[in-house]
Amino acid sequence: MLKVAMLGASGRMGRTIVPLLAASSDLKLSGALAAAQDPALGKDAGALAGLAPLGVAITSDPWQALDGADAAIDFTLPAASLVHARACGDRKVPLVIGTTGHDAPARTEIERIAAGIALVMAPNMSLGVNLLFRLAELGARALDDEYDIEICEAHHRHKVDAPSGTALGLGNAVARGRGTTLEASAEYARHGATGPRRRGTIGFSVVRGGDIVGDHRVIFAGPGEQIELAHHAQDRSGFARGALTAARWVAGRPPGLYSMMDVLGL
């Protein structure tokens, strides 16, 4: 039985993952973490997720939450996930980071931490989205810059980063396919008299509203035709199942920074 610590147990993803952990035949919740001052502190993680009590109280102490864990899953905020990654590094607990929105210095530190533990980090944990990443890269490789690329994403009103980590992951995938970088090719905003589209750019559009779980589209708009690749999340269970797949995979791996492409063999 693989023991898993849930870092961010009171959040939307935490409350989605905990029931799947409880229903699993090979995984067990061993610890649960929430932020200091969170009203969920001290509550049973199972009861908070709508289950019978699991005997795991939610704590704000990362070391306590990681005690006895074979792997940890983090869905929190960028600054908090960095603190949790350091704690996992100190305790030698393999880690899956589903949190997005890290800046460059944070990503550099995560890479450093991954020199000492196995760490899976991905802009999206969904198995379907990671297949979409691969298909987007193949499409960009097959279609030349006669085909303009647009990435469209929509999320709920509470999401704080834009474009989403998944949209940026798609941008990086198509940039790789074109033999360039997202930094050199991205257009994140258009307003006013922008002039004609610059050839070879990768455009982004963002929607924030309501309770949209997550929609992503990659459009290849070429002469006389348009190709679209799309993923629509109906609920958060796809992300949760992917995170559990990653937790199973990362436990026992040698130190290193891995992606969901590694997990899925893509």
Secondary structure, DSSP 8 states (H G I E B T S, - for coil): -EEEEEETTTSHHHHHHHHHHHH-SSEEEEEEE--TT-TTTTSBHHHHTTSS--S-BEES-HHHHHTT-SEEEE-S-HHHHHHHHHHHHHHT--EEE------HHHHHHHHHHTTTSEEEE-S---HHHHHHHHHHHHHHHHS-TTSEEEEEEEE-TT--SSS-HHHHHHHHHHHHHHTS-HHHHEE----SS--S--TT-EEEEEEE-TT--EEEEEEEEETTEEEEEEEEESSTHHHHHHHHHHHHHHTT--SEEE-HHHHHT-
